[in-house]
Amino acid sequence: MGDDAAAASFPLWPAREYAQLLATGDWADNEPSELELEALLDDLLPRMREQGTSVAVFPRHDGRGVVVTPDELEAAPRRELEKYE
């Protein structure tokens, strides 16, 4: 995950504890919060799509992580949810 990609991305982690590990430096005053799946799929990802913002999935101090589009992040949970409708 390069600096350019990370700069234009919204970071998401699977658990608060991982986000707290990166709450240092410029992010030291930020507090991680939970995001319900429905809010992610129905509110946040559409806004990010409109704004041209990518998603940094599980970014780490060492620069590792994956940057995806909102469409890419949305696809798998939507497919899984269809199984239960």
A tleap script that builds the chain and sets N, CA, C and O, in Angstrom:
source leaprc.protein.ff14SB
mol = sequence {
  NMET GLY ASP ASP ALA ALA ALA ALA SER PHE
  PRO LEU TRP PRO ALA ARG GLU TYR ALA GLN
  LEU LEU ALA THR GLY ASP TRP ALA ASP ASN
  GLU PRO SER GLU LEU GLU LEU GLU ALA LEU
  LEU ASP ASP LEU LEU PRO ARG MET ARG GLU
  GLN GLY THR SER VAL ALA VAL PHE PRO ARG
  HIE ASP GLY ARG GLY VAL VAL VAL THR PRO
  ASP GLU LEU GLU ALA ALA PRO ARG ARG GLU
  LEU GLU LYS TYR CGLU
}
set mol.1.N position { 0.856 -1.162 0.000 }
set mol.1.CA position { 0.000 0.000 0.000 }
set mol.1.C position { 0.904 1.227 0.000 }
set mol.1.O position { 1.587 1.496 0.988 }
set mol.2.N position { 0.910 1.964 -1.092 }
set mol.2.CA position { 1.786 3.120 -1.206 }
set mol.2.C position { 1.223 4.347 -0.529 }
set mol.2.O position { 0.040 4.390 -0.189 }
set mol.3.N position { 2.065 5.346 -0.332 }
set mol.3.CA position { 1.642 6.575 0.329 }
set mol.3.C position { 0.549 7.295 -0.447 }
set mol.3.O position { -0.380 7.825 0.163 }
set mol.4.N position { 0.634 7.329 -1.794 }
set mol.4.CA position { -0.386 7.998 -2.593 }
set mol.4.C position { -1.739 7.333 -2.423 }
set mol.4.O position { -2.750 8.018 -2.268 }
set mol.5.N position { -1.770 6.015 -2.451 }
set mol.5.CA position { -3.025 5.285 -2.295 }
set mol.5.C position { -3.593 5.486 -0.900 }
set mol.5.O position { -4.798 5.684 -0.745 }
set mol.6.N position { -2.755 5.440 0.100 }
set mol.6.CA position { -3.209 5.592 1.477 }
set mol.6.C position { -3.731 6.995 1.739 }
set mol.6.O position { -4.664 7.169 2.523 }
set mol.7.N position { -3.144 7.999 1.097 }
set mol.7.CA position { -3.546 9.386 1.336 }
set mol.7.C position { -4.976 9.646 0.875 }
set mol.7.O position { -5.667 10.468 1.478 }
set mol.8.N position { -5.435 8.981 -0.163 }
set mol.8.CA position { -6.773 9.209 -0.703 }
set mol.8.C position { -7.728 8.101 -0.294 }
set mol.8.O position { -8.712 7.852 -0.990 }
set mol.9.N position { -7.459 7.431 0.820 }
set mol.9.CA position { -8.247 6.282 1.239 }
set mol.9.C position { -8.814 6.465 2.636 }
set mol.9.O position { -8.240 7.159 3.475 }
set mol.10.N position { -9.950 5.829 2.866 }
set mol.10.CA position { -10.580 5.794 4.176 }
set mol.10.C position { -10.190 4.473 4.823 }
set mol.10.O position { -10.477 3.418 4.258 }
set mol.11.N position { -9.542 4.491 5.991 }
set mol.11.CA position { -9.074 3.244 6.599 }
set mol.11.C position { -10.184 2.485 7.327 }
set mol.11.O position { -11.009 3.076 8.024 }
set mol.12.N position { -10.181 1.178 7.151 }
set mol.12.CA position { -11.112 0.297 7.872 }
set mol.12.C position { -10.351 -0.907 8.402 }
set mol.12.O position { -9.511 -1.482 7.709 }
set mol.13.N position { -10.656 -1.282 9.643 }
set mol.13.CA position { -10.065 -2.456 10.274 }
set mol.13.C position { -11.186 -3.372 10.743 }
set mol.13.O position { -12.307 -2.910 10.956 }
set mol.14.N position { -10.906 -4.663 10.908 }
set mol.14.CA position { -11.939 -5.604 11.355 }
set mol.14.C position { -12.248 -5.511 12.851 }
set mol.14.O position { -13.254 -6.055 13.307 }
set mol.15.N position { -11.400 -4.834 13.613 }
set mol.15.CA position { -11.632 -4.720 15.059 }
set mol.15.C position { -11.011 -3.426 15.577 }
set mol.15.O position { -10.005 -2.947 15.053 }
set mol.16.N position { -11.626 -2.876 16.610 }
set mol.16.CA position { -11.174 -1.629 17.224 }
set mol.16.C position { -9.709 -1.694 17.651 }
set mol.16.O position { -8.974 -0.717 17.511 }
set mol.17.N position { -9.291 -2.835 18.166 }
set mol.17.CA position { -7.923 -2.972 18.679 }
set mol.17.C position { -6.879 -2.706 17.592 }
set mol.17.O position { -5.835 -2.114 17.865 }
set mol.18.N position { -7.158 -3.138 16.374 }
set mol.18.CA position { -6.217 -2.900 15.279 }
set mol.18.C position { -6.153 -1.413 14.932 }
set mol.18.O position { -5.075 -0.880 14.669 }
set mol.19.N position { -7.299 -0.753 14.931 }
set mol.19.CA position { -7.339 0.684 14.643 }
set mol.19.C position { -6.586 1.459 15.721 }
set mol.19.O position { -5.880 2.422 15.420 }
set mol.20.N position { -6.735 1.043 16.966 }
set mol.20.CA position { -6.069 1.742 18.065 }
set mol.20.C position { -4.549 1.676 17.946 }
set mol.20.O position { -3.853 2.583 18.403 }
set mol.21.N position { -4.034 0.623 17.345 }
set mol.21.CA position { -2.590 0.501 17.155 }
set mol.21.C position { -2.041 1.611 16.258 }
set mol.21.O position { -0.880 2.000 16.388 }
set mol.22.N position { -2.869 2.115 15.354 }
set mol.22.CA position { -2.426 3.173 14.455 }
set mol.22.C position { -2.870 4.560 14.905 }
set mol.22.O position { -2.606 5.543 14.212 }
set mol.23.N position { -3.528 4.656 16.033 }
set mol.23.CA position { -3.982 5.958 16.549 }
set mol.23.C position { -2.817 6.676 17.227 }
set mol.23.O position { -2.840 6.927 18.432 }
set mol.24.N position { -1.812 6.996 16.437 }
set mol.24.CA position { -0.619 7.686 16.920 }
set mol.24.C position { -0.322 8.845 15.974 }
set mol.24.O position { -0.959 8.968 14.928 }
set mol.25.N position { 0.620 9.678 16.326 }
set mol.25.CA position { 1.023 10.780 15.457 }
set mol.25.C position { -0.161 11.679 15.124 }
set mol.25.O position { -0.847 12.167 16.022 }
set mol.26.N position { -0.401 11.899 13.838 }
set mol.26.CA position { -1.505 12.752 13.399 }
set mol.26.C position { -2.868 12.210 13.822 }
set mol.26.O position { -3.831 12.971 13.919 }
set mol.27.N position { -2.957 10.927 14.070 }
set mol.27.CA position { -4.236 10.309 14.426 }
set mol.27.C position { -4.396 10.117 15.931 }
set mol.27.O position { -5.383 9.524 16.366 }
set mol.28.N position { -3.459 10.600 16.730 }
set mol.28.CA position { -3.469 10.353 18.176 }
set mol.28.C position { -4.733 10.859 18.868 }
set mol.28.O position { -5.149 10.290 19.877 }
set mol.29.N position { -5.341 11.903 18.351 }
set mol.29.CA position { -6.552 12.457 18.971 }
set mol.29.C position { -7.834 11.799 18.476 }
set mol.29.O position { -8.926 12.184 18.896 }
set mol.30.N position { -7.717 10.825 17.600 }
set mol.30.CA position { -8.901 10.151 17.049 }
set mol.30.C position { -9.215 8.886 17.822 }
set mol.30.O position { -8.316 8.169 18.260 }
set mol.31.N position { -10.481 8.626 17.983 }
set mol.31.CA position { -10.945 7.425 18.678 }
set mol.31.C position { -11.656 6.518 17.673 }
set mol.31.O position { -12.622 6.950 17.043 }
set mol.32.N position { -11.203 5.272 17.506 }
set mol.32.CA position { -11.876 4.352 16.590 }
set mol.32.C position { -13.310 4.094 17.041 }
set mol.32.O position { -13.605 4.081 18.236 }
set mol.33.N position { -14.179 3.893 16.084 }
set mol.33.CA position { -15.567 3.568 16.412 }
set mol.33.C position { -16.052 2.435 15.518 }
set mol.33.O position { -15.551 2.223 14.413 }
set mol.34.N position { -17.040 1.720 16.033 }
set mol.34.CA position { -17.612 0.618 15.268 }
set mol.34.C position { -18.531 1.156 14.192 }
set mol.34.O position { -19.110 2.234 14.328 }
set mol.35.N position { -18.657 0.392 13.126 }
set mol.35.CA position { -19.521 0.744 12.018 }
set mol.35.C position { -20.350 -0.485 11.677 }
set mol.35.O position { -19.809 -1.534 11.327 }
set mol.36.N position { -21.662 -0.348 11.781 }
set mol.36.CA position { -22.547 -1.458 11.444 }
set mol.36.C position { -22.438 -1.760 9.947 }
set mol.36.O position { -22.228 -0.853 9.142 }
set mol.37.N position { -22.580 -3.016 9.583 }
set mol.37.CA position { -22.486 -3.423 8.187 }
set mol.37.C position { -23.500 -2.676 7.323 }
set mol.37.O position { -23.174 -2.243 6.218 }
set mol.38.N position { -24.710 -2.525 7.814 }
set mol.38.CA position { -25.748 -1.819 7.047 }
set mol.38.C position { -25.331 -0.378 6.757 }
set mol.38.O position { -25.527 0.112 5.644 }
set mol.39.N position { -24.764 0.296 7.739 }
set mol.39.CA position { -24.306 1.677 7.549 }
set mol.39.C position { -23.154 1.736 6.540 }
set mol.39.O position { -23.077 2.662 5.733 }
set mol.40.N position { -22.274 0.758 6.590 }
set mol.40.CA position { -21.165 0.702 5.643 }
set mol.40.C position { -21.683 0.544 4.224 }
set mol.40.O position { -21.301 1.292 3.324 }
set mol.41.N position { -22.562 -0.441 4.032 }
set mol.41.CA position { -23.050 -0.752 2.693 }
set mol.41.C position { -24.004 0.289 2.138 }
set mol.41.O position { -23.957 0.601 0.948 }
set mol.42.N position { -24.867 0.828 2.983 }
set mol.42.CA position { -25.932 1.711 2.500 }
set mol.42.C position { -25.602 3.197 2.587 }
set mol.42.O position { -26.207 4.000 1.878 }
set mol.43.N position { -24.661 3.578 3.436 }
set mol.43.CA position { -24.357 4.997 3.625 }
set mol.43.C position { -22.917 5.356 3.247 }
set mol.43.O position { -22.686 6.174 2.356 }
set mol.44.N position { -21.961 4.738 3.930 }
set mol.44.CA position { -20.570 5.140 3.770 }
set mol.44.C position { -20.017 4.811 2.381 }
set mol.44.O position { -19.457 5.686 1.722 }
set mol.45.N position { -20.165 3.572 1.931 }
set mol.45.CA position { -19.593 3.201 0.638 }
set mol.45.C position { -20.187 4.010 -0.520 }
set mol.45.O position { -19.439 4.426 -1.404 }
set mol.46.N position { -21.510 4.250 -0.548 }
set mol.46.CA position { -22.035 5.109 -1.622 }
set mol.46.C position { -21.451 6.523 -1.598 }
set mol.46.O position { -21.159 7.086 -2.653 }
set mol.47.N position { -21.277 7.104 -0.404 }
set mol.47.CA position { -20.671 8.439 -0.322 }
set mol.47.C position { -19.226 8.415 -0.805 }
set mol.47.O position { -18.782 9.326 -1.503 }
set mol.48.N position { -18.497 7.370 -0.428 }
set mol.48.CA position { -17.103 7.250 -0.852 }
set mol.48.C position { -17.032 7.099 -2.374 }
set mol.48.O position { -16.149 7.667 -3.016 }
set mol.49.N position { -17.955 6.340 -2.942 }
set mol.49.CA position { -18.001 6.140 -4.390 }
set mol.49.C position { -18.210 7.493 -5.085 }
set mol.49.O position { -17.522 7.810 -6.056 }
set mol.50.N position { -19.156 8.281 -4.584 }
set mol.50.CA position { -19.442 9.598 -5.158 }
set mol.50.C position { -18.240 10.535 -5.062 }
set mol.50.O position { -17.999 11.331 -5.969 }
set mol.51.N position { -17.494 10.444 -3.979 }
set mol.51.CA position { -16.356 11.334 -3.740 }
set mol.51.C position { -15.056 10.827 -4.363 }
set mol.51.O position { -14.045 11.529 -4.352 }
set mol.52.N position { -15.082 9.614 -4.904 }
set mol.52.CA position { -13.876 9.042 -5.495 }
set mol.52.C position { -12.852 8.604 -4.471 }
set mol.52.O position { -11.654 8.586 -4.753 }
set mol.53.N position { -13.322 8.248 -3.272 }
set mol.53.CA position { -12.441 7.817 -2.192 }
set mol.53.C position { -12.302 6.302 -2.199 }
set mol.53.O position { -13.289 5.586 -2.371 }
set mol.54.N position { -11.095 5.817 -2.016 }
set mol.54.CA position { -10.837 4.381 -1.923 }
set mol.54.C position { -10.930 3.944 -0.463 }
set mol.54.O position { -11.065 4.766 0.443 }
set mol.55.N position { -10.855 2.632 -0.259 }
set mol.55.CA position { -10.890 2.060 1.084 }
set mol.55.C position { -9.545 1.391 1.353 }
set mol.55.O position { -9.102 0.537 0.585 }
set mol.56.N position { -8.907 1.783 2.438 }
set mol.56.CA position { -7.668 1.134 2.877 }
set mol.56.C position { -8.077 0.061 3.883 }
set mol.56.O position { -8.464 0.370 5.010 }
set mol.57.N position { -7.988 -1.185 3.472 }
set mol.57.CA position { -8.413 -2.304 4.306 }
set mol.57.C position { -7.236 -2.778 5.151 }
set mol.57.O position { -6.216 -3.229 4.629 }
set mol.58.N position { -7.402 -2.667 6.477 }
set mol.58.CA position { -6.414 -3.141 7.438 }
set mol.58.C position { -5.031 -2.519 7.232 }
set mol.58.O position { -4.040 -3.247 7.177 }
set mol.59.N position { -4.942 -1.185 7.118 }
set mol.59.CA position { -3.615 -0.573 6.989 }
set mol.59.C position { -2.789 -0.786 8.255 }
set mol.59.O position { -3.324 -0.848 9.361 }
set mol.60.N position { -1.476 -0.898 8.069 }
set mol.60.CA position { -0.562 -1.146 9.185 }
set mol.60.C position { 0.564 -0.131 9.168 }
set mol.60.O position { 0.778 0.557 8.169 }
set mol.61.N position { 1.290 -0.040 10.290 }
set mol.61.CA position { 2.426 0.876 10.400 }
set mol.61.C position { 3.486 0.617 9.343 }
set mol.61.O position { 4.148 1.545 8.881 }
set mol.62.N position { 3.646 -0.637 8.963 }
set mol.62.CA position { 4.698 -0.983 8.010 }
set mol.62.C position { 4.289 -0.727 6.560 }
set mol.62.O position { 5.029 -1.068 5.637 }
set mol.63.N position { 3.104 -0.124 6.357 }
set mol.63.CA position { 2.650 0.195 5.012 }
set mol.63.C position { 1.867 -0.910 4.338 }
set mol.63.O position { 1.340 -0.730 3.240 }
set mol.64.N position { 1.793 -2.056 4.999 }
set mol.64.CA position { 1.030 -3.153 4.409 }
set mol.64.C position { -0.452 -2.898 4.585 }
set mol.64.O position { -0.872 -2.231 5.531 }
set mol.65.N position { -1.228 -3.424 3.683 }
set mol.65.CA position { -2.665 -3.273 3.666 }
set mol.65.C position { -3.112 -3.349 2.221 }
set mol.65.O position { -2.288 -3.466 1.314 }
set mol.66.N position { -4.396 -3.284 2.010 }
set mol.66.CA position { -4.942 -3.392 0.663 }
set mol.66.C position { -5.837 -2.191 0.411 }
set mol.66.O position { -6.675 -1.854 1.247 }
set mol.67.N position { -5.667 -1.548 -0.727 }
set mol.67.CA position { -6.533 -0.447 -1.115 }
set mol.67.C position { -7.465 -0.959 -2.204 }
set mol.67.O position { -7.024 -1.477 -3.229 }
set mol.68.N position { -8.774 -0.801 -1.957 }
set mol.68.CA position { -9.791 -1.264 -2.897 }
set mol.68.C position { -10.791 -0.141 -3.150 }
set mol.68.O position { -10.839 0.847 -2.418 }
set mol.69.N position { -11.575 -0.314 -4.185 }
set mol.69.CA position { -12.648 0.644 -4.453 }
set mol.69.C position { -13.840 0.299 -3.563 }
set mol.69.O position { -13.934 -0.824 -3.068 }
set mol.70.N position { -14.744 1.242 -3.356 }
set mol.70.CA position { -15.961 0.920 -2.604 }
set mol.70.C position { -16.739 -0.236 -3.245 }
set mol.70.O position { -17.313 -1.064 -2.536 }
set mol.71.N position { -16.759 -0.294 -4.573 }
set mol.71.CA position { -17.458 -1.396 -5.253 }
set mol.71.C position { -16.840 -2.743 -4.922 }
set mol.71.O position { -17.556 -3.719 -4.694 }
set mol.72.N position { -15.522 -2.802 -4.895 }
set mol.72.CA position { -14.835 -4.060 -4.577 }
set mol.72.C position { -15.138 -4.499 -3.154 }
set mol.72.O position { -15.370 -5.681 -2.903 }
set mol.73.N position { -15.138 -3.551 -2.222 }
set mol.73.CA position { -15.408 -3.907 -0.824 }
set mol.73.C position { -16.855 -4.330 -0.635 }
set mol.73.O position { -17.145 -5.199 0.188 }
set mol.74.N position { -17.745 -3.740 -1.371 }
set mol.74.CA position { -19.181 -4.019 -1.215 }
set mol.74.C position { -19.596 -5.372 -1.774 }
set mol.74.O position { -20.537 -5.983 -1.267 }
set mol.75.N position { -18.924 -5.845 -2.793 }
set mol.75.CA position { -19.357 -7.030 -3.524 }
set mol.75.C position { -19.494 -8.288 -2.656 }
set mol.75.O position { -20.539 -8.938 -2.690 }
set mol.76.N position { -18.487 -8.635 -1.899 }
set mol.76.CA position { -18.509 -9.889 -1.129 }
set mol.76.C position { -19.597 -9.911 -0.054 }
set mol.76.O position { -20.328 -10.898 0.028 }
set mol.77.N position { -19.739 -8.875 0.772 }
set mol.77.CA position { -20.814 -8.927 1.764 }
set mol.77.C position { -22.202 -8.960 1.128 }
set mol.77.O position { -23.101 -9.620 1.648 }
set mol.78.N position { -22.386 -8.265 0.023 }
set mol.78.CA position { -23.696 -8.289 -0.655 }
set mol.78.C position { -24.007 -9.698 -1.156 }
set mol.78.O position { -25.135 -10.170 -1.019 }
set mol.79.N position { -23.009 -10.373 -1.737 }
set mol.79.CA position { -23.228 -11.758 -2.194 }
set mol.79.C position { -23.593 -12.656 -1.024 }
set mol.79.O position { -24.491 -13.490 -1.134 }
set mol.80.N position { -22.907 -12.489 0.084 }
set mol.80.CA position { -23.188 -13.315 1.264 }
set mol.80.C position { -24.579 -13.024 1.816 }
set mol.80.O position { -25.301 -13.951 2.182 }
set mol.81.N position { -24.961 -11.757 1.880 }
set mol.81.CA position { -26.283 -11.395 2.399 }
set mol.81.C position { -27.413 -11.944 1.536 }
set mol.81.O position { -28.485 -12.264 2.050 }
set mol.82.N position { -27.180 -12.056 0.209 }
set mol.82.CA position { -28.202 -12.604 -0.685 }
set mol.82.C position { -28.574 -14.041 -0.320 }
set mol.82.O position { -29.689 -14.479 -0.602 }
set mol.83.N position { -27.664 -14.768 0.296 }
set mol.83.CA position { -27.920 -16.147 0.691 }
set mol.83.C position { -28.968 -16.235 1.788 }
set mol.83.O position { -29.590 -17.282 1.970 }
set mol.84.N position { -29.172 -15.133 2.527 }
set mol.84.CA position { -30.059 -15.152 3.679 }
set mol.84.C position { -31.370 -14.408 3.425 }
set mol.84.O position { -32.197 -14.287 4.328 }
set mol.85.N position { -31.559 -13.920 2.226 }
set mol.85.CA position { -32.798 -13.197 1.916 }
set mol.85.C position { -33.869 -14.129 1.422 }
set mol.85.O position { -34.977 -13.690 1.115 }
savepdb mol mol.pdb
quit
